[in-house]
Amino acid sequence: MQSHARLTTDKAARYMTQLAKHWGHRFEVSYDDISALIPLPLGTCSMMADLEGLDVTIEAADLEGLARLEDVVADHLLRFAFREPVKCLAWTRAWEAGRIDPPALRINGVSP
């Protein structure tokens, strides 16, 4: 199961890097200037930063794990982004029939 959220910010790369470094002390995280992959016990978190925001996609084996991972990732990310006017992330879930492609969503005019 998969879920996606977008944080609109001009500091996307900064927040992504902070989160990757934070979890890098406990997990085998890989990241560069525009993307990060964080394997967590509940599932994986992948992030893509651009000039206008941060796409966060998480995957878990079941709905319970996905819900917990949404909470954990949002809580950590929003702590780093405390100056942003956002108080929560709006998650969009993809079921087994499909997968989420964040850049394609924006190109097609659909806001995640």
PDB file as gemmi writes it, atoms N, CA and C in Angstrom:
CRYST1    1.000    1.000    1.000  90.00  90.00  90.00 P 1                      
ATOM      1  N   MET A   1       0.839  -1.161   0.000  1.00  0.00           N  
ATOM      2  CA  MET A   1       0.000   0.000   0.000  1.00  0.00           C  
ATOM      3  C   MET A   1       0.895   1.239   0.000  1.00  0.00           C  
ATOM      4  N   GLN A   2       0.374   2.302  -0.585  1.00  0.00           N  
ATOM      5  CA  GLN A   2       1.172   3.506  -0.792  1.00  0.00           C  
ATOM      6  C   GLN A   2       0.352   4.739  -0.449  1.00  0.00           C  
ATOM      7  N   SER A   3       1.045   5.772   0.036  1.00  0.00           N  
ATOM      8  CA  SER A   3       0.399   7.026   0.377  1.00  0.00           C  
ATOM      9  C   SER A   3       1.338   8.177   0.010  1.00  0.00           C  
ATOM     10  N   HIS A   4       0.754   9.300  -0.372  1.00  0.00           N  
ATOM     11  CA  HIS A   4       1.546  10.448  -0.821  1.00  0.00           C  
ATOM     12  C   HIS A   4       1.037  11.735  -0.178  1.00  0.00           C  
ATOM     13  N   ALA A   5       1.982  12.632   0.124  1.00  0.00           N  
ATOM     14  CA  ALA A   5       1.637  13.978   0.595  1.00  0.00           C  
ATOM     15  C   ALA A   5       2.632  14.952  -0.018  1.00  0.00           C  
ATOM     16  N   ARG A   6       2.202  16.185  -0.146  1.00  0.00           N  
ATOM     17  CA  ARG A   6       3.090  17.234  -0.674  1.00  0.00           C  
ATOM     18  C   ARG A   6       3.089  18.396   0.300  1.00  0.00           C  
ATOM     19  N   LEU A   7       4.292  18.830   0.640  1.00  0.00           N  
ATOM     20  CA  LEU A   7       4.475  20.010   1.466  1.00  0.00           C  
ATOM     21  C   LEU A   7       4.947  21.120   0.544  1.00  0.00           C  
ATOM     22  N   THR A   8       4.110  22.131   0.368  1.00  0.00           N  
ATOM     23  CA  THR A   8       4.476  23.250  -0.491  1.00  0.00           C  
ATOM     24  C   THR A   8       5.375  24.190   0.303  1.00  0.00           C  
ATOM     25  N   THR A   9       6.605  24.340  -0.161  1.00  0.00           N  
ATOM     26  CA  THR A   9       7.604  25.144   0.527  1.00  0.00           C  
ATOM     27  C   THR A   9       8.780  25.410  -0.398  1.00  0.00           C  
ATOM     28  N   ASP A  10       9.460  26.520  -0.162  1.00  0.00           N  
ATOM     29  CA  ASP A  10      10.681  26.793  -0.920  1.00  0.00           C  
ATOM     30  C   ASP A  10      11.914  26.217  -0.210  1.00  0.00           C  
ATOM     31  N   LYS A  11      11.688  25.508   0.873  1.00  0.00           N  
ATOM     32  CA  LYS A  11      12.776  24.889   1.648  1.00  0.00           C  
ATOM     33  C   LYS A  11      12.707  23.362   1.598  1.00  0.00           C  
ATOM     34  N   ALA A  12      12.174  22.826   0.542  1.00  0.00           N  
ATOM     35  CA  ALA A  12      11.947  21.380   0.431  1.00  0.00           C  
ATOM     36  C   ALA A  12      13.234  20.570   0.592  1.00  0.00           C  
ATOM     37  N   ALA A  13      14.281  20.946  -0.114  1.00  0.00           N  
ATOM     38  CA  ALA A  13      15.539  20.192  -0.040  1.00  0.00           C  
ATOM     39  C   ALA A  13      16.120  20.242   1.369  1.00  0.00           C  
ATOM     40  N   ARG A  14      15.979  21.357   2.016  1.00  0.00           N  
ATOM     41  CA  ARG A  14      16.487  21.509   3.372  1.00  0.00           C  
ATOM     42  C   ARG A  14      15.774  20.559   4.343  1.00  0.00           C  
ATOM     43  N   TYR A  15      14.439  20.542   4.298  1.00  0.00           N  
ATOM     44  CA  TYR A  15      13.676  19.672   5.195  1.00  0.00           C  
ATOM     45  C   TYR A  15      13.937  18.202   4.899  1.00  0.00           C  
ATOM     46  N   MET A  16      14.014  17.862   3.611  1.00  0.00           N  
ATOM     47  CA  MET A  16      14.279  16.487   3.213  1.00  0.00           C  
ATOM     48  C   MET A  16      15.637  16.035   3.755  1.00  0.00           C  
ATOM     49  N   THR A  17      16.653  16.875   3.598  1.00  0.00           N  
ATOM     50  CA  THR A  17      17.994  16.537   4.070  1.00  0.00           C  
ATOM     51  C   THR A  17      18.033  16.415   5.587  1.00  0.00           C  
ATOM     52  N   GLN A  18      17.359  17.314   6.284  1.00  0.00           N  
ATOM     53  CA  GLN A  18      17.305  17.229   7.740  1.00  0.00           C  
ATOM     54  C   GLN A  18      16.690  15.914   8.189  1.00  0.00           C  
ATOM     55  N   LEU A  19      15.584  15.535   7.557  1.00  0.00           N  
ATOM     56  CA  LEU A  19      14.915  14.292   7.936  1.00  0.00           C  
ATOM     57  C   LEU A  19      15.783  13.082   7.598  1.00  0.00           C  
ATOM     58  N   ALA A  20      16.426  13.106   6.444  1.00  0.00           N  
ATOM     59  CA  ALA A  20      17.300  12.000   6.049  1.00  0.00           C  
ATOM     60  C   ALA A  20      18.471  11.859   7.025  1.00  0.00           C  
ATOM     61  N   LYS A  21      19.077  12.962   7.406  1.00  0.00           N  
ATOM     62  CA  LYS A  21      20.184  12.912   8.362  1.00  0.00           C  
ATOM     63  C   LYS A  21      19.702  12.448   9.737  1.00  0.00           C  
ATOM     64  N   HIS A  22      18.530  12.915  10.129  1.00  0.00           N  
ATOM     65  CA  HIS A  22      17.971  12.523  11.425  1.00  0.00           C  
ATOM     66  C   HIS A  22      17.798  11.005  11.501  1.00  0.00           C  
ATOM     67  N   TRP A  23      17.176  10.422  10.484  1.00  0.00           N  
ATOM     68  CA  TRP A  23      16.956   8.981  10.491  1.00  0.00           C  
ATOM     69  C   TRP A  23      18.192   8.204  10.060  1.00  0.00           C  
ATOM     70  N   GLY A  24      19.157   8.889   9.456  1.00  0.00           N  
ATOM     71  CA  GLY A  24      20.382   8.237   9.018  1.00  0.00           C  
ATOM     72  C   GLY A  24      21.221   7.699  10.159  1.00  0.00           C  
ATOM     73  N   HIS A  25      20.959   8.165  11.366  1.00  0.00           N  
ATOM     74  CA  HIS A  25      21.689   7.660  12.521  1.00  0.00           C  
ATOM     75  C   HIS A  25      21.214   6.269  12.935  1.00  0.00           C  
ATOM     76  N   ARG A  26      20.007   5.904  12.503  1.00  0.00           N  
ATOM     77  CA  ARG A  26      19.431   4.615  12.900  1.00  0.00           C  
ATOM     78  C   ARG A  26      19.179   3.663  11.734  1.00  0.00           C  
ATOM     79  N   PHE A  27      19.023   4.210  10.524  1.00  0.00           N  
ATOM     80  CA  PHE A  27      18.657   3.395   9.369  1.00  0.00           C  
ATOM     81  C   PHE A  27      19.599   3.683   8.207  1.00  0.00           C  
ATOM     82  N   GLU A  28      19.622   2.777   7.225  1.00  0.00           N  
ATOM     83  CA  GLU A  28      20.483   2.957   6.056  1.00  0.00           C  
ATOM     84  C   GLU A  28      19.802   3.856   5.033  1.00  0.00           C  
ATOM     85  N   VAL A  29      19.923   5.137   5.241  1.00  0.00           N  
ATOM     86  CA  VAL A  29      19.279   6.155   4.422  1.00  0.00           C  
ATOM     87  C   VAL A  29      20.180   6.513   3.246  1.00  0.00           C  
ATOM     88  N   SER A  30      19.570   6.749   2.095  1.00  0.00           N  
ATOM     89  CA  SER A  30      20.328   7.269   0.950  1.00  0.00           C  
ATOM     90  C   SER A  30      19.638   8.548   0.481  1.00  0.00           C  
ATOM     91  N   TYR A  31      20.438   9.563   0.187  1.00  0.00           N  
ATOM     92  CA  TYR A  31      19.862  10.830  -0.272  1.00  0.00           C  
ATOM     93  C   TYR A  31      20.891  11.635  -1.060  1.00  0.00           C  
ATOM     94  N   ASP A  32      20.363  12.558  -1.860  1.00  0.00           N  
ATOM     95  CA  ASP A  32      21.190  13.515  -2.588  1.00  0.00           C  
ATOM     96  C   ASP A  32      20.482  14.861  -2.513  1.00  0.00           C  
ATOM     97  N   ASP A  33      20.771  15.762  -3.425  1.00  0.00           N  
ATOM     98  CA  ASP A  33      20.201  17.112  -3.368  1.00  0.00           C  
ATOM     99  C   ASP A  33      18.697  17.166  -3.633  1.00  0.00           C  
ATOM    100  N   ILE A  34      18.165  16.177  -4.336  1.00  0.00           N  
ATOM    101  CA  ILE A  34      16.743  16.253  -4.710  1.00  0.00           C  
ATOM    102  C   ILE A  34      15.897  15.055  -4.300  1.00  0.00           C  
ATOM    103  N   SER A  35      16.522  14.005  -3.776  1.00  0.00           N  
ATOM    104  CA  SER A  35      15.734  12.833  -3.409  1.00  0.00           C  
ATOM    105  C   SER A  35      16.311  12.134  -2.185  1.00  0.00           C  
ATOM    106  N   ALA A  36      15.450  11.369  -1.536  1.00  0.00           N  
ATOM    107  CA  ALA A  36      15.880  10.583  -0.378  1.00  0.00           C  
ATOM    108  C   ALA A  36      15.063   9.302  -0.318  1.00  0.00           C  
ATOM    109  N   LEU A  37      15.688   8.256   0.170  1.00  0.00           N  
ATOM    110  CA  LEU A  37      15.019   6.978   0.397  1.00  0.00           C  
ATOM    111  C   LEU A  37      15.364   6.535   1.813  1.00  0.00           C  
ATOM    112  N   ILE A  38      14.314   6.335   2.615  1.00  0.00           N  
ATOM    113  CA  ILE A  38      14.502   5.995   4.020  1.00  0.00           C  
ATOM    114  C   ILE A  38      13.759   4.696   4.322  1.00  0.00           C  
ATOM    115  N   PRO A  39      14.501   3.601   4.532  1.00  0.00           N  
ATOM    116  CA  PRO A  39      13.860   2.348   4.919  1.00  0.00           C  
ATOM    117  C   PRO A  39      13.585   2.378   6.423  1.00  0.00           C  
ATOM    118  N   LEU A  40      12.327   2.262   6.795  1.00  0.00           N  
ATOM    119  CA  LEU A  40      11.916   2.284   8.195  1.00  0.00           C  
ATOM    120  C   LEU A  40      11.322   0.928   8.564  1.00  0.00           C  
ATOM    121  N   PRO A  41      11.235   0.606   9.846  1.00  0.00           N  
ATOM    122  CA  PRO A  41      10.678  -0.695  10.234  1.00  0.00           C  
ATOM    123  C   PRO A  41       9.251  -0.939   9.716  1.00  0.00           C  
ATOM    124  N   LEU A  42       8.454   0.113   9.607  1.00  0.00           N  
ATOM    125  CA  LEU A  42       7.072  -0.034   9.147  1.00  0.00           C  
ATOM    126  C   LEU A  42       6.941  -0.051   7.627  1.00  0.00           C  
ATOM    127  N   GLY A  43       7.961   0.418   6.916  1.00  0.00           N  
ATOM    128  CA  GLY A  43       7.895   0.520   5.462  1.00  0.00           C  
ATOM    129  C   GLY A  43       8.962   1.473   4.964  1.00  0.00           C  
ATOM    130  N   THR A  44       8.767   2.015   3.774  1.00  0.00           N  
ATOM    131  CA  THR A  44       9.760   2.940   3.223  1.00  0.00           C  
ATOM    132  C   THR A  44       9.163   4.327   3.023  1.00  0.00           C  
ATOM    133  N   CYS A  45      10.031   5.311   3.084  1.00  0.00           N  
ATOM    134  CA  CYS A  45       9.670   6.696   2.829  1.00  0.00           C  
ATOM    135  C   CYS A  45      10.596   7.208   1.743  1.00  0.00           C  
ATOM    136  N   SER A  46      10.022   7.689   0.649  1.00  0.00           N  
ATOM    137  CA  SER A  46      10.830   8.304  -0.395  1.00  0.00           C  
ATOM    138  C   SER A  46      10.372   9.747  -0.556  1.00  0.00           C  
ATOM    139  N   MET A  47      11.336  10.623  -0.807  1.00  0.00           N  
ATOM    140  CA  MET A  47      11.033  12.043  -0.937  1.00  0.00           C  
ATOM    141  C   MET A  47      11.707  12.603  -2.171  1.00  0.00           C  
ATOM    142  N   MET A  48      11.027  13.562  -2.804  1.00  0.00           N  
ATOM    143  CA  MET A  48      11.574  14.271  -3.957  1.00  0.00           C  
ATOM    144  C   MET A  48      11.342  15.765  -3.728  1.00  0.00           C  
ATOM    145  N   ALA A  49      12.435  16.514  -3.753  1.00  0.00           N  
ATOM    146  CA  ALA A  49      12.351  17.954  -3.528  1.00  0.00           C  
ATOM    147  C   ALA A  49      12.456  18.694  -4.853  1.00  0.00           C  
ATOM    148  N   ASP A  50      11.661  19.750  -4.991  1.00  0.00           N  
ATOM    149  CA  ASP A  50      11.793  20.653  -6.130  1.00  0.00           C  
ATOM    150  C   ASP A  50      11.714  22.081  -5.592  1.00  0.00           C  
ATOM    151  N   LEU A  51      11.734  23.053  -6.466  1.00  0.00           N  
ATOM    152  CA  LEU A  51      11.753  24.448  -6.029  1.00  0.00           C  
ATOM    153  C   LEU A  51      10.465  24.895  -5.346  1.00  0.00           C  
ATOM    154  N   GLU A  52       9.382  24.157  -5.566  1.00  0.00           N  
ATOM    155  CA  GLU A  52       8.087  24.563  -5.026  1.00  0.00           C  
ATOM    156  C   GLU A  52       7.583  23.688  -3.886  1.00  0.00           C  
ATOM    157  N   GLY A  53       8.247  22.557  -3.611  1.00  0.00           N  
ATOM    158  CA  GLY A  53       7.762  21.718  -2.535  1.00  0.00           C  
ATOM    159  C   GLY A  53       8.449  20.376  -2.435  1.00  0.00           C  
ATOM    160  N   LEU A  54       7.948  19.603  -1.495  1.00  0.00           N  
ATOM    161  CA  LEU A  54       8.501  18.290  -1.194  1.00  0.00           C  
ATOM    162  C   LEU A  54       7.408  17.232  -1.343  1.00  0.00           C  
ATOM    163  N   ASP A  55       7.656  16.256  -2.210  1.00  0.00           N  
ATOM    164  CA  ASP A  55       6.760  15.116  -2.375  1.00  0.00           C  
ATOM    165  C   ASP A  55       7.247  14.013  -1.451  1.00  0.00           C  
ATOM    166  N   VAL A  56       6.342  13.483  -0.658  1.00  0.00           N  
ATOM    167  CA  VAL A  56       6.660  12.409   0.285  1.00  0.00           C  
ATOM    168  C   VAL A  56       5.762  11.228  -0.056  1.00  0.00           C  
ATOM    169  N   THR A  57       6.367  10.098  -0.366  1.00  0.00           N  
ATOM    170  CA  THR A  57       5.628   8.887  -0.687  1.00  0.00           C  
ATOM    171  C   THR A  57       6.078   7.794   0.271  1.00  0.00           C  
ATOM    172  N   ILE A  58       5.123   7.147   0.895  1.00  0.00           N  
ATOM    173  CA  ILE A  58       5.446   6.067   1.818  1.00  0.00           C  
ATOM    174  C   ILE A  58       4.771   4.783   1.355  1.00  0.00           C  
ATOM    175  N   GLU A  59       5.390   3.665   1.713  1.00  0.00           N  
ATOM    176  CA  GLU A  59       4.842   2.362   1.379  1.00  0.00           C  
ATOM    177  C   GLU A  59       4.910   1.463   2.603  1.00  0.00           C  
ATOM    178  N   ALA A  60       3.861   0.710   2.809  1.00  0.00           N  
ATOM    179  CA  ALA A  60       3.799  -0.245   3.911  1.00  0.00           C  
ATOM    180  C   ALA A  60       3.051  -1.491   3.445  1.00  0.00           C  
ATOM    181  N   ALA A  61       3.219  -2.567   4.184  1.00  0.00           N  
ATOM    182  CA  ALA A  61       2.612  -3.841   3.798  1.00  0.00           C  
ATOM    183  C   ALA A  61       1.104  -3.884   4.012  1.00  0.00           C  
ATOM    184  N   ASP A  62       0.601  -3.123   4.997  1.00  0.00           N  
ATOM    185  CA  ASP A  62      -0.832  -3.173   5.288  1.00  0.00           C  
ATOM    186  C   ASP A  62      -1.347  -1.797   5.693  1.00  0.00           C  
ATOM    187  N   LEU A  63      -2.640  -1.679   5.803  1.00  0.00           N  
ATOM    188  CA  LEU A  63      -3.287  -0.409   6.115  1.00  0.00           C  
ATOM    189  C   LEU A  63      -2.879   0.130   7.484  1.00  0.00           C  
ATOM    190  N   GLU A  64      -2.776  -0.740   8.451  1.00  0.00           N  
ATOM    191  CA  GLU A  64      -2.376  -0.320   9.797  1.00  0.00           C  
ATOM    192  C   GLU A  64      -0.965   0.273   9.785  1.00  0.00           C  
ATOM    193  N   GLY A  65      -0.044  -0.400   9.103  1.00  0.00           N  
ATOM    194  CA  GLY A  65       1.327   0.095   8.987  1.00  0.00           C  
ATOM    195  C   GLY A  65       1.384   1.401   8.219  1.00  0.00           C  
ATOM    196  N   LEU A  66       0.568   1.504   7.178  1.00  0.00           N  
ATOM    197  CA  LEU A  66       0.534   2.725   6.379  1.00  0.00           C  
ATOM    198  C   LEU A  66       0.050   3.911   7.220  1.00  0.00           C  
ATOM    199  N   ALA A  67      -1.010   3.714   7.976  1.00  0.00           N  
ATOM    200  CA  ALA A  67      -1.543   4.777   8.826  1.00  0.00           C  
ATOM    201  C   ALA A  67      -0.518   5.212   9.867  1.00  0.00           C  
ATOM    202  N   ARG A  68       0.149   4.265  10.467  1.00  0.00           N  
ATOM    203  CA  ARG A  68       1.172   4.585  11.475  1.00  0.00           C  
ATOM    204  C   ARG A  68       2.342   5.324  10.833  1.00  0.00           C  
ATOM    205  N   LEU A  69       2.750   4.875   9.665  1.00  0.00           N  
ATOM    206  CA  LEU A  69       3.861   5.514   8.960  1.00  0.00           C  
ATOM    207  C   LEU A  69       3.505   6.941   8.541  1.00  0.00           C  
ATOM    208  N   GLU A  70       2.262   7.147   8.107  1.00  0.00           N  
ATOM    209  CA  GLU A  70       1.814   8.516   7.794  1.00  0.00           C  
ATOM    210  C   GLU A  70       1.998   9.423   9.010  1.00  0.00           C  
ATOM    211  N   ASP A  71       1.588   8.946  10.168  1.00  0.00           N  
ATOM    212  CA  ASP A  71       1.715   9.741  11.393  1.00  0.00           C  
ATOM    213  C   ASP A  71       3.169  10.008  11.756  1.00  0.00           C  
ATOM    214  N   VAL A  72       3.999   8.983  11.702  1.00  0.00           N  
ATOM    215  CA  VAL A  72       5.402   9.115  12.092  1.00  0.00           C  
ATOM    216  C   VAL A  72       6.147  10.072  11.160  1.00  0.00           C  
ATOM    217  N   VAL A  73       5.979   9.889   9.857  1.00  0.00           N  
ATOM    218  CA  VAL A  73       6.674  10.735   8.884  1.00  0.00           C  
ATOM    219  C   VAL A  73       6.189  12.181   8.995  1.00  0.00           C  
ATOM    220  N   ALA A  74       4.883  12.385   9.068  1.00  0.00           N  
ATOM    221  CA  ALA A  74       4.337  13.745   9.177  1.00  0.00           C  
ATOM    222  C   ALA A  74       4.826  14.424  10.445  1.00  0.00           C  
ATOM    223  N   ASP A  75       4.795  13.714  11.557  1.00  0.00           N  
ATOM    224  CA  ASP A  75       5.238  14.289  12.823  1.00  0.00           C  
ATOM    225  C   ASP A  75       6.689  14.755  12.740  1.00  0.00           C  
ATOM    226  N   HIS A  76       7.561  13.917  12.231  1.00  0.00           N  
ATOM    227  CA  HIS A  76       8.974  14.279  12.124  1.00  0.00           C  
ATOM    228  C   HIS A  76       9.193  15.421  11.138  1.00  0.00           C  
ATOM    229  N   LEU A  77       8.575  15.322   9.974  1.00  0.00           N  
ATOM    230  CA  LEU A  77       8.765  16.352   8.948  1.00  0.00           C  
ATOM    231  C   LEU A  77       8.255  17.715   9.422  1.00  0.00           C  
ATOM    232  N   LEU A  78       7.094  17.737  10.036  1.00  0.00           N  
ATOM    233  CA  LEU A  78       6.514  19.012  10.470  1.00  0.00           C  
ATOM    234  C   LEU A  78       7.285  19.628  11.636  1.00  0.00           C  
ATOM    235  N   ARG A  79       8.013  18.820  12.385  1.00  0.00           N  
ATOM    236  CA  ARG A  79       8.897  19.389  13.415  1.00  0.00           C  
ATOM    237  C   ARG A  79      10.018  20.202  12.773  1.00  0.00           C  
ATOM    238  N   PHE A  80      10.555  19.722  11.661  1.00  0.00           N  
ATOM    239  CA  PHE A  80      11.594  20.468  10.963  1.00  0.00           C  
ATOM    240  C   PHE A  80      11.013  21.686  10.254  1.00  0.00           C  
ATOM    241  N   ALA A  81       9.781  21.580   9.811  1.00  0.00           N  
ATOM    242  CA  ALA A  81       9.126  22.657   9.052  1.00  0.00           C  
ATOM    243  C   ALA A  81       8.207  23.488   9.950  1.00  0.00           C  
ATOM    244  N   PHE A  82       8.592  23.682  11.196  1.00  0.00           N  
ATOM    245  CA  PHE A  82       7.706  24.362  12.154  1.00  0.00           C  
ATOM    246  C   PHE A  82       7.398  25.807  11.782  1.00  0.00           C  
ATOM    247  N   ARG A  83       8.221  26.420  10.939  1.00  0.00           N  
ATOM    248  CA  ARG A  83       7.962  27.805  10.528  1.00  0.00           C  
ATOM    249  C   ARG A  83       6.952  27.898   9.381  1.00  0.00           C  
ATOM    250  N   GLU A  84       6.649  26.764   8.776  1.00  0.00           N  
ATOM    251  CA  GLU A  84       5.693  26.738   7.670  1.00  0.00           C  
ATOM    252  C   GLU A  84       4.270  26.873   8.230  1.00  0.00           C  
ATOM    253  N   PRO A  85       3.345  27.407   7.432  1.00  0.00           N  
ATOM    254  CA  PRO A  85       1.971  27.570   7.906  1.00  0.00           C  
ATOM    255  C   PRO A  85       1.156  26.278   7.923  1.00  0.00           C  
ATOM    256  N   VAL A  86       1.777  25.157   7.645  1.00  0.00           N  
ATOM    257  CA  VAL A  86       1.096  23.861   7.573  1.00  0.00           C  
ATOM    258  C   VAL A  86       1.117  23.188   8.946  1.00  0.00           C  
ATOM    259  N   LYS A  87      -0.023  22.712   9.383  1.00  0.00           N  
ATOM    260  CA  LYS A  87      -0.119  22.030  10.678  1.00  0.00           C  
ATOM    261  C   LYS A  87      -0.253  20.515  10.533  1.00  0.00           C  
ATOM    262  N   CYS A  88      -0.607  20.053   9.319  1.00  0.00           N  
ATOM    263  CA  CYS A  88      -0.715  18.614   9.075  1.00  0.00           C  
ATOM    264  C   CYS A  88      -0.491  18.362   7.588  1.00  0.00           C  
ATOM    265  N   LEU A  89      -0.176  17.128   7.252  1.00  0.00           N  
ATOM    266  CA  LEU A  89      -0.030  16.735   5.856  1.00  0.00           C  
ATOM    267  C   LEU A  89      -1.305  16.033   5.405  1.00  0.00           C  
ATOM    268  N   ALA A  90      -1.730  16.318   4.200  1.00  0.00           N  
ATOM    269  CA  ALA A  90      -2.907  15.661   3.615  1.00  0.00           C  
ATOM    270  C   ALA A  90      -2.413  14.486   2.776  1.00  0.00           C  
ATOM    271  N   TRP A  91      -2.653  13.293   3.253  1.00  0.00           N  
ATOM    272  CA  TRP A  91      -2.194  12.085   2.576  1.00  0.00           C  
ATOM    273  C   TRP A  91      -3.227  11.605   1.567  1.00  0.00           C  
ATOM    274  N   THR A  92      -2.743  11.151   0.422  1.00  0.00           N  
ATOM    275  CA  THR A  92      -3.571  10.521  -0.606  1.00  0.00           C  
ATOM    276  C   THR A  92      -3.099   9.085  -0.732  1.00  0.00           C  
ATOM    277  N   ARG A  93      -4.008   8.158  -0.562  1.00  0.00           N  
ATOM    278  CA  ARG A  93      -3.624   6.740  -0.593  1.00  0.00           C  
ATOM    279  C   ARG A  93      -3.898   6.116  -1.961  1.00  0.00           C  
ATOM    280  N   ALA A  94      -2.962   5.259  -2.361  1.00  0.00           N  
ATOM    281  CA  ALA A  94      -3.125   4.462  -3.576  1.00  0.00           C  
ATOM    282  C   ALA A  94      -3.302   3.019  -3.127  1.00  0.00           C  
ATOM    283  N   TRP A  95      -4.280   2.354  -3.646  1.00  0.00           N  
ATOM    284  CA  TRP A  95      -4.514   0.970  -3.272  1.00  0.00           C  
ATOM    285  C   TRP A  95      -3.737   0.058  -4.195  1.00  0.00           C  
ATOM    286  N   GLU A  96      -3.845  -1.210  -4.014  1.00  0.00           N  
ATOM    287  CA  GLU A  96      -3.046  -2.173  -4.761  1.00  0.00           C  
ATOM    288  C   GLU A  96      -3.217  -2.054  -6.269  1.00  0.00           C  
ATOM    289  N   ALA A  97      -4.323  -1.510  -6.716  1.00  0.00           N  
ATOM    290  CA  ALA A  97      -4.582  -1.424  -8.159  1.00  0.00           C  
ATOM    291  C   ALA A  97      -3.706  -0.393  -8.850  1.00  0.00           C  
ATOM    292  N   GLY A  98      -3.119   0.526  -8.112  1.00  0.00           N  
ATOM    293  CA  GLY A  98      -2.324   1.564  -8.757  1.00  0.00           C  
ATOM    294  C   GLY A  98      -1.242   2.100  -7.862  1.00  0.00           C  
ATOM    295  N   ARG A  99      -0.388   2.912  -8.459  1.00  0.00           N  
ATOM    296  CA  ARG A  99       0.702   3.530  -7.725  1.00  0.00           C  
ATOM    297  C   ARG A  99       0.639   5.036  -7.975  1.00  0.00           C  
ATOM    298  N   ILE A 100       1.241   5.783  -7.099  1.00  0.00           N  
ATOM    299  CA  ILE A 100       1.233   7.236  -7.194  1.00  0.00           C  
ATOM    300  C   ILE A 100       2.509   7.704  -7.890  1.00  0.00           C  
ATOM    301  N   ASP A 101       2.357   8.615  -8.832  1.00  0.00           N  
ATOM    302  CA  ASP A 101       3.485   9.251  -9.508  1.00  0.00           C  
ATOM    303  C   ASP A 101       3.342  10.757  -9.281  1.00  0.00           C  
ATOM    304  N   PRO A 102       3.941  11.304  -8.196  1.00  0.00           N  
ATOM    305  CA  PRO A 102       3.733  12.713  -7.830  1.00  0.00           C  
ATOM    306  C   PRO A 102       3.967  13.717  -8.968  1.00  0.00           C  
ATOM    307  N   PRO A 103       5.069  13.631  -9.727  1.00  0.00           N  
ATOM    308  CA  PRO A 103       5.236  14.617 -10.807  1.00  0.00           C  
ATOM    309  C   PRO A 103       4.126  14.534 -11.851  1.00  0.00           C  
ATOM    310  N   ALA A 104       3.664  13.345 -12.158  1.00  0.00           N  
ATOM    311  CA  ALA A 104       2.592  13.195 -13.149  1.00  0.00           C  
ATOM    312  C   ALA A 104       1.305  13.815 -12.636  1.00  0.00           C  
ATOM    313  N   LEU A 105       1.068  13.738 -11.337  1.00  0.00           N  
ATOM    314  CA  LEU A 105      -0.131  14.364 -10.779  1.00  0.00           C  
ATOM    315  C   LEU A 105      -0.132  15.869 -11.042  1.00  0.00           C  
ATOM    316  N   ARG A 106       0.983  16.515 -10.832  1.00  0.00           N  
ATOM    317  CA  ARG A 106       1.067  17.960 -11.045  1.00  0.00           C  
ATOM    318  C   ARG A 106       0.988  18.314 -12.523  1.00  0.00           C  
ATOM    319  N   ILE A 107       1.606  17.512 -13.368  1.00  0.00           N  
ATOM    320  CA  ILE A 107       1.579  17.781 -14.816  1.00  0.00           C  
ATOM    321  C   ILE A 107       0.159  17.681 -15.346  1.00  0.00           C  
ATOM    322  N   ASN A 108      -0.609  16.743 -14.836  1.00  0.00           N  
ATOM    323  CA  ASN A 108      -1.982  16.545 -15.294  1.00  0.00           C  
ATOM    324  C   ASN A 108      -2.961  17.491 -14.622  1.00  0.00           C  
ATOM    325  N   GLY A 109      -2.458  18.394 -13.774  1.00  0.00           N  
ATOM    326  CA  GLY A 109      -3.317  19.393 -13.162  1.00  0.00           C  
ATOM    327  C   GLY A 109      -4.062  18.924 -11.932  1.00  0.00           C  
ATOM    328  N   VAL A 110      -3.724  17.752 -11.446  1.00  0.00           N  
ATOM    329  CA  VAL A 110      -4.365  17.233 -10.243  1.00  0.00           C  
ATOM    330  C   VAL A 110      -3.465  17.568  -9.072  1.00  0.00           C  
ATOM    331  N   SER A 111      -4.019  18.154  -8.045  1.00  0.00           N  
ATOM    332  CA  SER A 111      -3.235  18.485  -6.862  1.00  0.00           C  
ATOM    333  C   SER A 111      -3.362  17.380  -5.841  1.00  0.00           C  
ATOM    334  N   PRO A 112      -2.221  16.767  -5.463  1.00  0.00           N  
ATOM    335  CA  PRO A 112      -2.276  15.673  -4.479  1.00  0.00           C  
ATOM    336  C   PRO A 112      -2.682  16.190  -3.111  1.00  0.00           C  
TER     337      PRO A 112                                                      
END                                                                             
